[in-house]
Amino acid sequence: MSRTPPPLSCPGHAIALLALVMALLLPLTLAPPAAAAPLERFFRMGSGELHLLNHRNNREARVQLLAPDGGLSEAALTEVDRVFGFPTAEKGEHISPRLLLLLSHFADRVAPGRTIHIESGYRSPEYNDNLRKKGGNAARTSTHLDGLALDFWIEGVDGKELWEMIRAENCAGVGHYGGRTIHLDAGRPRFWEAATSGTRAPEPDENRHVTLATLYDRYLPGETVRLSLSSVSTFGFGVVPRVAFVTEHDADGPGHPAGLDLAESGSCHLLPDRKSTRFLDVPLPTDLPPGRYRVRLAFCERPFARMPEAVLSNPIELVDRAVARQP
């Protein structure tokens, strides 16, 4: 006599089925959420690995600029400062991270892992003046003064070819004076050779080439943008304490206004010395949609008629927080 199997509604079968389902789902419910992809702070970064040797002070270091979470390694930046001869404690900042990651970006392309030989890193104002008096290729407003530049060479790499490669990307200041050594800086994009450098021009600068830069290229909503001025020939001028985030197609328009984070109020914030031009913070406007912008900063109490009335920063990108979290 055949036996009919019990129906699935039997309590014992139901319990067994429930246990099986829970066993399959439990690992999924306990699994941690996917880690957020680290935000790449710069448009050009490279691996972050650098082997530096400064022939001016015989200091050497191998560093990895990027921390495991994708941020910048404070220890690595401090070590780079030591090699560059940059007075970190006095300045309150590091050699430009944008400069270092641009260097990594191009070095990885032409000679990954090879030693980067530094002929000139950071220059104090006194050292830069002495170079000029001796007839060296040193501008009055050299980007070396603000830790934004280095002159370097890499064994086996043709200096003119590397200069042309960097020039083609139009993302930095790059100069070639002949031979294997080139100049690279994180200032406004421009290029020159020995005959067009203009370092010995007798004409007074009068703050005509002042440049505005942000600490990073990419930001998240709610963050603060650090602004810095460089290529300043004369201090004692002021900045209007409200900036504008403008787009490329409307650089002269009102943009999205934002106030500098300053201790005092007033219509003109004076900048008496080099250090005061390096730390101008502005919180991102809360109504600023994701996209690419430049920061427009206006000057006041200008000491020279030829000094620009305002200056635009390098391009930056505001990244949607949800997009930045995608693995």
FENQUIWO-V827072 format. One line per field, one symbol per residue. ss: DSSP state (H for helix, E for strand, C for the rest). psi: psi as a letter, one per 30 degrees, with the letter a starting at -180 (. if undefined). burial: b if it has 16 or more other C-alpha atoms within 10 Angstrom, else e. A space follows every 10 residues. Layout:
ss->???
psi->???
burial->???
This chain:
ss->CCCCCCCCCC HHHHHHHHHH HHHHHHHHHH CCCCCCCCCC CCCCCCCCEE EEEECCCCEE EEEECECCCC CECHHHHHHH HHHHCCCHHH HCCCCCHHHH HHHHHHHHHH HCCCCEEEEE CCCCHHHHHH HHHCCCCCCC CCHHHHCCEE EEEECCCCHH HHHHHHHHHC CCEEEECCCC CEEEECCCCE EEEHHHCCCC CCCCCCCCCC EEEECCCEEE CCCEEEEEEE CCCCCCEEEC CEEEEECHHH CCCCCEEEEE CCCCCCCCEE ECCCHHHCCE EEECCCCCCC EEEEEEEEEE CCCCCCCCCE EEECCEEEEC HHHHCCC
psi->kkkkkklffk eeeeeeeeee eeeefeeeff kllkkkkkkj flekeaffkk jkjjfeggkk kkljfklegf akjeeeeeee eeefhkieee egalkjeeee feeeeeeeef ikflkjjkek ckkleeeeee eefgglijle hkfffghgll kllkkgkkee eeeeeeeffh glkklkglaf klkklgakkl llaefgegfg kfkkehgfgk kkllelekll kflkkkkkkl hkeklgllkk gklkjllefh fflfajlkkk ikelllfkjk jfleefffij kkkkkfgjlk akllkkkkll hkfkffklfl kkllklkjkk eeeffk.
burial->eeeeeeeeee eeeeeeeeee eeeeeeeeee eeeeeeeebb bbbbbbbbbb bbbbbeeebb eebbbbeeee ebbeebbbbb bbbbbbbeee eebbbbbbbb bbbbbbbbeb ebeebbbbbb bbbbeeebbe eeeeeebbbb bbbbbbbbbb bbbbeeeebb ebbeebbeee bbbbbbbeeb bbbbbbbbee bbbeeebebe eeeebbbbbb bbbbbbbbbb beeebbbbbb bbbbbebbbb bbbbbbbeee beeebbbbeb beeeeeebbb eeebeebbbb bbebbeeeee ebbbbbbbbb ebeeeeebee bbbbbbbbbe eeeeeee
